[in-house]
Amino acid sequence: MRFHPYHLLGDTPNVVVDGSATPSTVLTLSHWPGSPTPEGLQDDLSAQIVVRAVEQDAVPPAVDAVTNNHFDQDGLAGVALLTLGDEAWRRRGQLVDLARAGDFGTFADRDSMRVAMALAAFDDPDRSPLDRAVFAGGYEAQCGALYEATLPRVLAMLDDPGTVRQWWEDEDAHLDASMHAMASGAATVDEVPELDLAVVAVPEATATGLASRFTITGAAALHPVAVNMATERMRVLVSQGNRHRLELRYETWVMYRSRPLMPRPDLRLLAPRLDDLEGRACWHADAPGALTPALEADEAGSTLPLPRIRAEVEAFLRTAAPAWDPWSPR
């Protein structure tokens, strides 16, 4: 198949990988909420769905256009599987692991995470080695240009991540330090399985470092991948000094198949309770439909100690109503 930029499809029959269908889409291979992906093809990651579709000969042979409405590692892996032929198919395990590293922040092979980090840098105009023309125009044009620029590179990156070392080595060093902190007990994880909750305590003096999720570059004291590799819990409360952040992992946003997950609550309902305890309005939360909704205090931080925050979070999670259903048609 060939990649076709999403915004230029018109009425071209197409297969959508990892994104939303268009009026001319013939087959959707996506784990996104409510996607019309055939039930027999559904899986945790869109790249895994593509593998199933190829194995089951589910891709219509008369359709040669494949597309996606956003750029990330899972989308790139899925598009690569459909456009790069046998060379991609032989690396399907690596491509699925790349998708996992980008979307779920976990990996089977550390090199998959390193390539995911490099791709995040490629998508960052301030760090990207790609031609500046890639970042001209609006997001739709940039998205198409990023696929066209990275598809010819991705298999070589997987074969030898050292060729793109300068775009992952700083973040990889931060991940290494974070994983060491978890392994040594400097940072701790305490799980509450019945609430699918992990409470992570980070030493207050821990400095922040480069940390990307999907292709979004940011900073964190403890790299989120180190947390995700240390616990399978999908509700994660990270505490460092007077900073406390409760986040719902991305797996709970998509149509996740490999095991049942507890539904997302609306974290905005807990914020007023915490504000009352603080004596001021400082807590805010994202809507349950955000990719990774979080609840946290403002820049001044919280006056509440972790045990009290934890008690309030646990009490809320025990009774909170479901507020997000990724299986509902959209």
DRENRO-476586 format. One line per field, with one value per residue (C-alpha): x, y, z; residue number from 0. Coordinates in Angstrom, 2 decimals. Layout:
<sites>
east = X; ...
north = Y; ...
up = Z; ...
nr = NUM; ...
</sites>
This chain:
<sites>
east = 0.00; 1.04; 0.74; -1.65; -1.88; -5.19; -6.16; -5.58; -7.68; -10.80; -12.93; -9.99; -10.90; -8.55; -7.58; -7.19; -4.60; -4.83; -7.04; -10.58; -12.35; -13.19; -16.30; -14.18; -12.59; -13.14; -11.50; -10.55; -7.67; -7.65; -7.92; -9.31; -12.54; -15.60; -13.65; -15.53; -12.67; -14.04; -14.32; -12.13; -9.26; -9.41; -6.33; -4.60; -2.51; -3.36; -0.14; -1.31; -4.64; -2.76; -0.87; -4.18; -5.63; -2.68; -2.73; -6.48; -6.29; -8.77; -7.30; -9.28; -6.82; -8.37; -7.59; -4.01; -4.17; -3.40; -3.58; -3.76; -4.94; -2.11; 1.56; 2.83; 4.74; 1.72; 0.40; 3.82; 4.33; 0.95; 1.41; 4.91; 3.48; 1.14; 3.50; 7.02; 6.39; 8.30; 11.05; 8.48; 6.67; 9.88; 10.22; 6.58; 7.55; 9.86; 7.25; 4.60; 7.08; 7.78; 4.03; 3.82; 6.71; 5.06; 1.47; 1.73; 5.18; 6.32; 8.64; 9.99; 13.23; 14.89; 15.88; 12.19; 11.90; 15.02; 13.57; 10.29; 12.28; 14.07; 10.75; 9.49; 12.55; 11.89; 8.40; 9.82; 10.63; 13.29; 15.20; 14.21; 16.85; 14.16; 13.93; 12.25; 9.69; 8.17; 6.90; 5.44; 1.69; -0.93; -1.01; -2.62; 0.18; 2.83; 1.32; 1.47; 5.00; 6.18; 4.94; 6.57; 9.86; 9.97; 8.58; 11.80; 13.86; 12.00; 13.22; 16.86; 16.30; 15.00; 17.89; 20.50; 19.23; 22.80; 22.40; 19.94; 21.61; 21.90; 18.10; 17.49; 20.59; 19.72; 16.21; 17.44; 19.92; 17.04; 15.00; 17.99; 18.34; 14.60; 14.58; 17.59; 15.74; 12.80; 15.02; 17.09; 14.09; 14.94; 11.56; 8.86; 5.64; 2.79; -0.12; -3.80; -4.90; -8.63; -8.60; -6.09; -4.02; -0.26; 1.15; 4.63; 6.79; 9.72; 12.49; 11.90; 15.44; 15.08; 15.78; 13.63; 14.84; 13.64; 10.56; 8.45; 5.06; 3.73; 5.62; 5.12; 8.30; 8.22; 10.04; 9.52; 11.48; 10.69; 10.38; 6.81; 8.11; 10.01; 6.71; 4.80; 7.48; 7.28; 3.51; 0.56; -1.84; -3.75; -4.36; -1.05; -0.56; 2.94; 4.07; 7.20; 7.37; 4.24; 3.51; 0.92; -0.44; -3.06; -3.08; -5.15; -3.02; -3.61; -4.56; -7.88; -8.70; -8.52; -10.41; -8.02; -8.52; -5.92; -7.48; -10.42; -9.61; -11.54; -13.43; -12.22; -13.84; -14.21; -11.29; -12.87; -15.32; -12.51; -11.00; -13.63; -13.16; -9.40; -9.94; -12.09; -9.33; -6.74; -8.89; -8.37; -9.16; -5.98; -6.80; -7.73; -8.36; -8.87; -12.08; -12.29; -12.00; -8.47; -5.72; -4.20; -6.41; -4.69; -5.60; -3.05; -2.64; -1.46; 2.17; 2.16; 1.57; -0.48; -0.42; -1.80; 0.56; 0.65; -1.21; -4.19; -4.10; -3.91; -6.82; -8.99; -8.01; -8.76; -12.12; -13.05; -12.03; -14.02; -17.31; -16.67; -19.03; -17.68; -17.24; -15.65; -16.55; -14.08; -16.40; -19.26; -19.65; -18.63
north = 0.00; 3.65; 6.36; 9.18; 12.33; 12.35; 15.89; 15.19; 12.03; 13.54; 10.61; 8.19; 4.79; 4.21; 2.20; 4.28; 3.09; 4.29; 7.30; 8.23; 7.09; 9.46; 9.24; 7.33; 4.91; 1.26; -0.30; 1.14; -0.50; 1.50; 1.00; 4.51; 4.84; 3.78; 2.88; 0.62; -1.88; -5.36; -7.34; -10.17; -7.74; -5.76; -5.69; -3.42; -1.47; -0.34; -1.93; -5.26; -4.76; -4.25; -7.50; -9.32; -7.72; -8.86; -12.36; -12.67; -11.11; -8.49; -5.57; -5.11; -5.73; -3.00; -0.32; 0.94; 4.12; 4.00; 7.05; 8.45; 11.76; 12.13; 11.26; 8.96; 5.72; 3.38; 5.03; 4.97; 1.29; 0.34; 2.37; 0.89; -2.63; -1.84; 0.21; -1.16; -4.73; -7.81; -5.78; -4.38; -7.70; -9.43; -6.75; -6.85; -7.77; -4.77; -2.49; -3.61; -3.03; 0.45; 1.11; -0.15; 2.09; 5.13; 4.57; 2.67; 3.71; 0.10; -2.09; -5.59; -4.33; -1.15; -0.24; 0.09; 2.80; 4.50; 4.68; 5.96; 8.71; 9.57; 9.83; 12.20; 14.35; 14.16; 15.59; 18.46; 21.46; 22.64; 19.34; 17.65; 16.75; 16.81; 19.51; 22.64; 22.39; 19.45; 21.87; 24.41; 24.84; 23.57; 20.31; 18.31; 19.23; 18.58; 15.19; 14.08; 15.42; 13.61; 10.27; 10.84; 11.79; 8.99; 5.98; 5.60; 5.81; 3.78; 0.26; 1.38; 3.09; -0.17; -2.13; 0.22; 2.75; 3.97; 5.88; 8.23; 8.16; 11.93; 12.19; 9.66; 9.49; 12.31; 11.03; 7.46; 8.48; 10.00; 6.83; 4.78; 6.91; 6.65; 2.89; 2.67; 4.81; 2.40; -0.70; 0.65; 1.72; 5.42; 5.81; 3.45; 1.97; 0.84; -0.84; -1.04; -3.77; -3.59; 0.07; -0.48; 2.20; 2.63; 5.23; 6.33; 8.32; 10.24; 11.84; 15.58; 16.38; 14.40; 16.69; 16.70; 15.33; 14.97; 12.77; 12.24; 10.56; 9.70; 12.36; 15.10; 16.21; 17.37; 16.95; 14.85; 13.99; 10.30; 9.24; 7.96; 4.91; 3.86; 4.01; 2.08; -0.61; -0.98; -1.39; -2.59; -0.38; 2.06; 4.78; 6.27; 8.77; 10.26; 12.30; 14.44; 16.87; 19.04; 17.96; 15.21; 14.08; 11.41; 10.23; 7.67; 5.78; 5.85; 2.17; 3.14; 5.56; 2.98; -0.23; -2.39; -6.13; -8.22; -7.87; -6.05; -2.59; -0.62; 2.26; 5.81; 8.06; 11.80; 13.23; 16.69; 15.51; 15.05; 18.51; 20.43; 18.07; 18.68; 22.43; 22.37; 20.62; 23.10; 26.09; 27.53; 26.69; 25.12; 21.65; 21.06; 18.00; 17.03; 15.66; 11.85; 11.92; 13.33; 10.96; 10.70; 12.78; 14.03; 15.69; 17.99; 21.22; 24.51; 25.66; 26.51; 22.86; 21.31; 21.81; 18.31; 15.43; 12.37; 10.11; 12.49; 12.86; 9.09; 8.54; 10.98; 9.40; 5.90; 6.94; 8.62; 5.66; 3.22; 4.91; 6.89; 6.17; 5.20; 8.30; 6.94; 4.04; 3.50; 0.89; 3.32; 4.16; 7.70
up = 0.00; -0.10; 2.52; 1.68; 3.87; 5.71; 4.74; 1.04; 0.78; -0.74; -1.90; -2.22; -0.72; 2.19; 5.25; 8.43; 10.93; 14.57; 13.89; 12.92; 9.78; 6.93; 4.68; 2.13; 4.65; 3.72; 6.80; 10.19; 12.06; 15.27; 19.02; 19.45; 21.46; 19.51; 16.38; 13.91; 13.86; 13.11; 16.32; 15.10; 14.51; 17.76; 19.99; 22.53; 20.01; 16.51; 15.23; 16.65; 14.88; 11.61; 12.17; 12.69; 9.55; 7.43; 8.90; 8.20; 4.70; 5.91; 3.93; 0.69; -2.18; -4.33; -1.73; -1.82; 0.28; 4.01; 6.25; 9.78; 11.21; 13.75; 14.00; 16.74; 17.18; 17.07; 13.93; 12.28; 13.13; 11.70; 8.52; 8.09; 8.27; 5.37; 3.20; 3.63; 2.50; 3.60; 5.27; 7.72; 8.13; 9.21; 11.89; 13.01; 16.57; 16.76; 15.23; 17.73; 20.57; 19.18; 19.20; 22.81; 23.87; 22.36; 23.45; 26.72; 27.93; 28.34; 26.29; 25.83; 24.25; 25.54; 21.98; 21.10; 23.73; 22.42; 18.91; 20.37; 22.12; 18.88; 17.05; 19.73; 19.05; 15.30; 16.02; 18.11; 15.86; 18.31; 18.22; 14.98; 12.37; 9.69; 7.05; 8.41; 5.62; 7.51; 10.16; 7.75; 7.61; 10.04; 11.97; 9.14; 6.73; 9.37; 10.16; 6.53; 6.12; 9.27; 7.96; 4.59; 6.29; 8.89; 6.99; 4.94; 8.16; 10.77; 9.89; 9.86; 13.22; 14.67; 13.20; 14.64; 17.21; 17.56; 14.30; 16.06; 19.48; 19.79; 19.76; 22.54; 24.73; 27.16; 27.78; 27.96; 30.67; 32.66; 32.20; 33.37; 36.52; 37.18; 36.80; 39.13; 41.69; 41.53; 41.75; 44.65; 46.70; 46.56; 44.86; 46.07; 44.71; 46.93; 45.18; 46.06; 43.64; 44.37; 43.25; 40.42; 42.18; 42.55; 44.95; 43.95; 46.38; 44.86; 46.95; 47.13; 45.97; 42.73; 39.77; 36.66; 33.35; 29.77; 29.51; 26.40; 26.14; 22.70; 20.71; 23.30; 25.03; 28.64; 31.92; 35.05; 38.16; 37.67; 34.05; 33.53; 31.67; 34.81; 36.70; 34.03; 33.93; 37.72; 38.02; 35.96; 37.90; 35.71; 38.33; 39.43; 42.25; 42.13; 45.14; 45.49; 48.37; 48.20; 44.62; 44.15; 40.79; 40.15; 36.53; 34.63; 32.15; 28.40; 28.29; 29.90; 27.03; 24.21; 23.43; 25.46; 24.91; 26.73; 30.18; 31.78; 33.11; 35.69; 34.06; 34.43; 37.04; 36.58; 38.57; 38.46; 41.12; 43.64; 43.18; 45.24; 48.19; 48.15; 47.78; 50.93; 52.83; 51.52; 52.38; 48.90; 45.29; 43.95; 42.63; 39.00; 36.86; 33.24; 31.81; 31.67; 27.87; 27.94; 26.78; 30.27; 32.59; 35.72; 39.02; 40.66; 42.60; 41.13; 41.03; 44.74; 45.53; 48.29; 52.04; 52.57; 53.43; 51.22; 53.72; 53.66; 49.88; 49.54; 51.92; 49.94; 46.61; 47.85; 49.31; 46.04; 43.89; 46.01; 45.14; 41.94; 39.05; 35.63; 33.47; 30.28; 28.02; 25.17; 23.63; 22.97; 19.25; 18.37
nr = 0; 1; 2; 3; 4; 5; 6; 7; 8; 9; 10; 11; 12; 13; 14; 15; 16; 17; 18; 19; 20; 21; 22; 23; 24; 25; 26; 27; 28; 29; 30; 31; 32; 33; 34; 35; 36; 37; 38; 39; 40; 41; 42; 43; 44; 45; 46; 47; 48; 49; 50; 51; 52; 53; 54; 55; 56; 57; 58; 59; 60; 61; 62; 63; 64; 65; 66; 67; 68; 69; 70; 71; 72; 73; 74; 75; 76; 77; 78; 79; 80; 81; 82; 83; 84; 85; 86; 87; 88; 89; 90; 91; 92; 93; 94; 95; 96; 97; 98; 99; 100; 101; 102; 103; 104; 105; 106; 107; 108; 109; 110; 111; 112; 113; 114; 115; 116; 117; 118; 119; 120; 121; 122; 123; 124; 125; 126; 127; 128; 129; 130; 131; 132; 133; 134; 135; 136; 137; 138; 139; 140; 141; 142; 143; 144; 145; 146; 147; 148; 149; 150; 151; 152; 153; 154; 155; 156; 157; 158; 159; 160; 161; 162; 163; 164; 165; 166; 167; 168; 169; 170; 171; 172; 173; 174; 175; 176; 177; 178; 179; 180; 181; 182; 183; 184; 185; 186; 187; 188; 189; 190; 191; 192; 193; 194; 195; 196; 197; 198; 199; 200; 201; 202; 203; 204; 205; 206; 207; 208; 209; 210; 211; 212; 213; 214; 215; 216; 217; 218; 219; 220; 221; 222; 223; 224; 225; 226; 227; 228; 229; 230; 231; 232; 233; 234; 235; 236; 237; 238; 239; 240; 241; 242; 243; 244; 245; 246; 247; 248; 249; 250; 251; 252; 253; 254; 255; 256; 257; 258; 259; 260; 261; 262; 263; 264; 265; 266; 267; 268; 269; 270; 271; 272; 273; 274; 275; 276; 277; 278; 279; 280; 281; 282; 283; 284; 285; 286; 287; 288; 289; 290; 291; 292; 293; 294; 295; 296; 297; 298; 299; 300; 301; 302; 303; 304; 305; 306; 307; 308; 309; 310; 311; 312; 313; 314; 315; 316; 317; 318; 319; 320; 321; 322; 323; 324; 325; 326; 327; 328; 329
</sites>
